[in-house]
């Protein structure tokens, strides 16, 4: 977990229910994961988190987080976003070129959104 | 052959060598905290692309869908990674859940159980497999297959047919080789162990280098063009390693087996090209692909350019004949988690599944690669060998597209005194057995 200097433990764990809410599907032997709904709830959750955990969140980062969460390109943990984009490219998965442009130019986080938190 | 008075000089035959070990070498990989999910993703993606191209030829009228897209009663084809749920498979978590005093006295060699069942998984979900087509005892976790069947009312997937990738395409076997050229494969030398007999190893070395026998015998030895040592060449006395600093006399005792091996390898390397692969007991890294044994360990033999320290698995071409093999860890691991009538059947399965070590990284130690699975077999070899097996076995495997593979199980030399000689002209092989007992 990211280190925080907060003395207020309540503030550390404060969670607010988002408007979307994470819905639980009825369990059957298949366990479906709905990537799109999960990631949008995720980004909403992070924006409501305590100030120590909040980072600069602009449109670019939001797009990059969607890229991180997209299952088609494989797991994102333990890889830099650049490496993951290159791997997706090499495997013929046609990742969007805008992601590469964003990663090459500008100040964006090189690791995936879980980097340093897990 | 020149005739010089009464002496005849025999020249050893030669062959061209090409090493194909780049994908097994770990040079530029850096560990970035990744887990094994990356290698599973790569394996699933590459194999699924392959299976999607093969499926229309075999089952043209069936739709292909993801596991999440399954509908009850609709016949379709799904592709995913198999997971075998095994009751007896040892889990590290058992150490925490059970009381410490209960320790199993006997460790089972095979972890199979009648209750084992198979599950197919892809990135969208997983589904339990039912039906009698798929016998859990023949399958293991980690292979990618295409299944034809339908979802039942209970939510299981009833399997009607299994499609594995089959043997990979093979490069053409060179037909112009008209002369007999032999490759000697040996493994399990275990120099330094109590089981190994130095005289037996010396006899093998003398035979290969042509110091044994009359002219006829030497002429046979002159046809040996290459020697492969497939793992477990030394046995380091592990009793000395008890966590404390080693006394200097213990230090020299620790390195004696390697020195003895180096002396023997120098004799071989001086006369014939030699490849040495690391094995389960050698001073190399534990997880596959094992990296080449360090050349510093062999000061005598490394001076020769005929000496090559190779990875495990090892892939190379001699005169355009492709060899692929391991020191046996992949086949031994398959034996722990599945069953077959003999080791050759395990080897055949790995070729049909197009994966050298399908149980990696589940039960076979493996480096967490990010962007490739080095165990995927892209091109079917002509010779496929596994070292450190209990006995010598061999068979010729024929594929559906004319592929021909010689499967060889190389026995442990320290136990059996048997090495294997393979003829590159006609894919035949026979044993070289060395005995030192006199039965009077």
Boltz contact constraints between the chains, C-beta under 6 A:
constraints:
  - contact:
      token1: [A, 28]
      token2: [B, 155]
      max_distance: 6.0
  - contact:
      token1: [A, 29]
      token2: [B, 128]
      max_distance: 6.0
  - contact:
      token1: [A, 29]
      token2: [B, 155]
      max_distance: 6.0
  - contact:
      token1: [A, 30]
      token2: [B, 125]
      max_distance: 6.0
  - contact:
      token1: [A, 30]
      token2: [B, 127]
      max_distance: 6.0
  - contact:
      token1: [A, 31]
      token2: [B, 125]
      max_distance: 6.0
  - contact:
      token1: [A, 32]
      token2: [B, 68]
      max_distance: 6.0
  - contact:
      token1: [A, 32]
      token2: [B, 125]
      max_distance: 6.0
  - contact:
      token1: [A, 71]
      token2: [B, 123]
      max_distance: 6.0
  - contact:
      token1: [A, 74]
      token2: [B, 41]
      max_distance: 6.0
  - contact:
      token1: [A, 75]
      token2: [B, 37]
      max_distance: 6.0
  - contact:
      token1: [A, 75]
      token2: [B, 38]
      max_distance: 6.0
  - contact:
      token1: [A, 75]
      token2: [B, 41]
      max_distance: 6.0
  - contact:
      token1: [A, 78]
      token2: [B, 32]
      max_distance: 6.0
  - contact:
      token1: [A, 78]
      token2: [B, 33]
      max_distance: 6.0
  - contact:
      token1: [A, 78]
      token2: [B, 34]
      max_distance: 6.0
  - contact:
      token1: [A, 78]
      token2: [B, 35]
      max_distance: 6.0
  - contact:
      token1: [A, 79]
      token2: [B, 34]
      max_distance: 6.0
  - contact:
      token1: [A, 79]
      token2: [B, 370]
      max_distance: 6.0
  - contact:
      token1: [A, 87]
      token2: [B, 371]
      max_distance: 6.0
  - contact:
      token1: [A, 91]
      token2: [B, 45]
      max_distance: 6.0
